[in-house]
Amino acid sequence: MNKPTVLEVRNLTRRFGGLVAVNNISFDVHEHEVVGLIGPNGSGKTTTMNLISGALPPSSGEIWLGDTCISRLPARRIARSGVARTFQLVRMLPSLSILENVKAGAVFGHQQLWGSELDHHARRLLERVGVMHDPDAPTSSLTYIDQKRVELARALASNPRVLLLDEWLAGLNPTELQQGIELIADLRDEGRTILLVEHVMDAIRSLCDRCVVMSSGSKISEGGTEDVLSDAAVIEAYLGKDDE
């Protein structure tokens, strides 16, 4: 049986003046699926994530979350509808404690909780992602990897229908990288629906059911992970054309 489609991106385009950052992109993400959005630097991946999450409006095209068109909604409405994300550069709420950062994801996101239930939920998520810090401490006391873990816990706090991970593994040392891959694999095994932007090929191979490949704003390949990574057009996009 085919899995239901959770996220549909249809003919999505984003222009910045004369620059076309995302050019007529279309793809689907199905329930309980991990899809990699990959490509060389500057190919439009993060812009696509910004369009899906509402950080940017599209110039044209549509984005559907289930039966709801979200492409013209503000970011807060998209979050309420069930899209949560992490960022390429970690974004903490510095005036809030570690625990309060996680609570914010549930209060302002898809699944709203309050009071003692919210407190228990946030503490359980911190434990789930491996943050052993005092939850009442400021976020400034966290290491880089723990900041990433807290940001992930905050995204998970709303129980999103689709989780967007934008280079969540970037900047980690080899030990942290392996821990990060294992953590995302656990989320996949829980049945999470994930769209991830990533450059770490070991992570792409081990985590992704399918991949969508972008280059210069356009989609150049889509399909099963191994098939996509062996595609000549994808190899050329990453490594350049062999002129010999």
N, C-alpha and C positions, 0 to 999 in steps of 0.2 A: 504494500500500500504506500502511495506517495505521501510524504509528509506535507502538512499544510504550509502554505507560504505565509511567513510572518512579516517580512519586509520586502517591498517591491520598489525598485528604483527604475524609473521609466524616462528615457531620453533626457537625462539630467544634464544641464549646461549651466556653467557659471562663468561670466565674463567680468574682467576688471579692466574697464576701458577697452582697448584693442586687444588685450590678452585674454585668450580663452583658456582658463585654468582647468575646467572640466568640460569635455566636449561630447555631448550626446551619449552619456553613459547609461546603460541598462543592465540590471542584474537582479536576481532574487536571492533571498536568504530564507531557508525553510526552518520549521520548528526543530529544536534540538540539534541544530547544525552549526558547525564552526567553519566560517568562510574567511579565507585570507584575502585581503585587499593589498596587493603587492605591486612593486615596480621600483624603478630607480628613483633617486632623489629628484624632487621637482616634477613628479609625474601627475600630481593632483590628488593623491590619496588623502592627505589630511583635509584638503578643501572639501572632498567628498564627505568625509566624516563630519565636517562643520555644517555642511548642507543638511545632512540627515538629522543632526542634533539640533538644528535651528540656530546655530551660532551665525550662520550666513543664510540669506534667502537665495534661492536659485534664480538665475536669469530666465530659465525656461525648464520645462519638464515637471514631473511629479514624483512624489515619494509617498508610498502607502504603507501604513502600519495596520495590518489586517484589513478591515473594511474602511479605515479612516485615512483620508488624504491629509498628510501632515506637512506638506511642502510649503504651505503659506502660514503655518501656525508659528507663534513666537516660541522661543526655546522652553519657557516654563510650561506651556501647554503640551509640548512634545514630551517633556519629562513626565508630566502627569499621565500622558497616554501610554508610557511604558518604555521609553528609550533612556538609557543611562550610559554615561561614558567616563573614561579616563582621558587624560590629555598627554600630548607628547612631552610637554614640560609640566611636571607635577604642580597641581593647583590646590594648595591648602587654604583653609579659612583661618588665617593666623591669629585672629582675636578669640577663636574658640579652642577649647581643649581637644585632645585626640578623640575622646568619646563624643563630644558635641559635633565634631566634624562628621562622624559617622551618622549620628542622629539626623543631621540635616538632610541626608539622602532619603530617609524615610519620611520626614516631615514635608519635604517639598517635591517628592517623587511620586511614583506610580502607586506604591502601597503605603498608605499613611498610618502611622502608629503614634501613640501618645503615652505619657506617663510611665509607669513601671514596665509595661509591656515593651515600650520603645527602648528603655534603658537595658532590659534584658536582651532584646534583639541586637542592639548595637554592641554590647559586650560579647555576645556569642559570635558575631561576625568578626570582631577583632581577633578573637581566639581562632576563628576559622581560617583567617588569612595569615596567621602566624605572628601577630603583633603581641609581644610579651611585656610591653611598656606599661607604666602606670597610666590608665586611661584618662585620668584627670590632669595629666601633665600637658604642657603646651606642645604644639606641634613642632616648635623650634628645637625641642630636645630629641627629635627623631633622626635616625640615620636616613640616607637617601632611599634605601630599599624599603625601610619601614614607612616612609612617606608614601611610597608607591602602594604599599599594602593598605595603608589607611584610605588612600584615594579609591582603591579597589573596593574596600569594605563599604565606603560611602556610596559607591555606584550600586553595589549589591543590596544595600539597605532598603531600596524601594522595590525589590523583587522585580526587576525590569523584564519586559517581554523580549527586548533585544539589548545586549550589552556591547558597547563599542569600546574596543581597546586600541588606543593609538600609540603604538610603539611602547607598550608597557614594559617590555623587557630591555629597552635601550639603557645603556649606561651601567649595567650590572656586571659584576665580576663573574668568573666562571662558576663559582659555587652558588652565588645568588641567582645566576641565570638558570642553572639546573633546578633550583628550588622554585623559581618563577614558572618554568615550563611545567613542573609537576603540579603547581597550584592551578594553573589554567586547565591542565588535563583533568584535574579533579572537578573543576566547574563544568567542563564538557561532559564528564561522566555523570554528573548530577542532572544532565539534560538541559543545561543553559543554551540559549541561542546567542551566538557570538559572531560579530564581525570584527576582525582584527587587522590592523595595519602593522606589519612587522618586516624587518630586514634579516632577522636571524633564521637562516634556512633550516637549521636543525629543528627549530620551533615550528616552522611552517610544515615541514614534513611530518612531524609527530603529532601536530594538533589539528590540522585543517582537513576537512572532508573535501572541500573544493577550494579553488583559488580564482580570483578575478585579477587580471594583470593590466595595469595602466602604464602608458608611456606618453609623455607630452600631452597629457590631458585626456587621451582617448583609451578605450579598452582595446587591447590587442590580443587577448586570449582569455578563455574561461573554460574550466573543466576540472576533472580530477587532479589532485595535487601533483602526482608524479608525471602525468601527461602534460600538464601545463609547464612544469619546470624543465621538461625535455623539449619543449616547443622551440624551434629554431628562432622564431620571432622574439620570444622571451629572452633567450640566450643573447641574441644580438642587442636587445634593449639594455640588458645589464652590462654586457662586456664590450659592446661595439662591434662593428662589422669588420670582418677579416678581409683586408684589401689585397692580400697576397694571392 
